[in-house]
């Protein structure tokens, strides 16, 4: 029998903000689609040499995806402003 993994599907709104994906959640893949005209952001925690992380904007109808096959995401902060709805799929 093939290995299986559960998949989360749902929405995030301002009442969930900030929403932090942590290693304890066991997420290795995430896709975030912005369904609204208000821009949301995601922020990682890893530095690359002397370059510190900065927030990435997710505009209307834009999808952000992150995948770390064989590992789990350590920390990813999702900020959802008022009047913003994000559709999330994670496994």
C-alpha positions in Angstrom: 0.0 0.0 0.0 1.3 3.5 -0.9 2.1 6.0 1.8 -0.6 8.6 2.4 -0.7 12.0 3.9 -3.7 14.2 5.1 -4.3 17.4 3.2 -5.7 20.6 4.8 -8.1 22.7 2.7 -9.7 25.9 4.0 -9.7 29.7 4.2 -7.9 32.2 6.3 -9.2 35.7 7.1 -8.1 38.6 9.2 -9.5 37.0 12.3 -6.8 34.3 11.9 -4.0 36.8 11.4 -1.2 36.5 11.9 -1.3 32.7 11.2 2.0 30.9 11.7 2.8 27.6 10.1 5.1 25.8 12.6 7.2 22.6 12.4 4.8 21.0 15.0 2.0 21.1 12.3 4.0 18.8 10.1 3.4 20.8 6.9 5.8 20.1 4.0 3.8 21.7 1.2 1.6 24.8 1.2 -0.3 26.7 -1.5 -2.0 30.1 -0.7 -4.4 31.7 -3.2 -5.5 35.3 -2.5 -9.3 35.6 -3.3 -9.6 39.3 -2.5 -8.3 42.7 -3.8 -6.4 43.2 -0.5 -2.8 42.1 -0.5 -1.6 39.5 2.1 2.0 38.7 3.0 4.1 35.7 3.9 7.3 35.8 5.8 9.9 33.1 6.3 12.5 32.9 9.0 15.6 31.7 7.3 18.5 34.0 6.4 20.7 33.4 3.3 24.1 34.5 4.4 23.8 38.1 5.5 20.4 38.5 3.8 17.5 38.5 6.3 14.0 37.4 5.2 11.5 39.9 4.1 7.8 39.6 3.5 6.4 38.6 0.1 3.2 40.1 -1.1 0.3 37.9 -2.3 -1.9 40.1 -4.5 -5.4 39.3 -5.8 -5.6 36.0 -7.7 -2.0 35.3 -7.0 -0.9 31.9 -5.6 2.1 31.5 -3.3 3.5 28.0 -2.9 6.3 26.5 -0.8 7.5 22.9 -0.7 10.2 21.2 1.4 10.0 17.6 0.3 11.3 15.2 2.9 11.2 17.9 5.6 8.6 20.1 7.3 8.3 23.9 7.2 10.0 25.3 10.3 8.1 28.6 10.4 6.1 30.7 7.9 4.1 33.7 9.0 1.0 34.6 7.0 -0.5 38.1 7.6 -4.1 38.6 6.5 -5.3 42.2 6.5 -9.0 43.2 6.9 -11.3 42.3 4.0 -8.8 39.7 2.8 -9.6 36.0 2.2 -6.9 33.4 1.5 -7.6 29.8 0.2 -5.1 27.4 1.6 -4.1 23.9 0.8 -1.4 22.2 2.9 0.0 18.8 3.5 
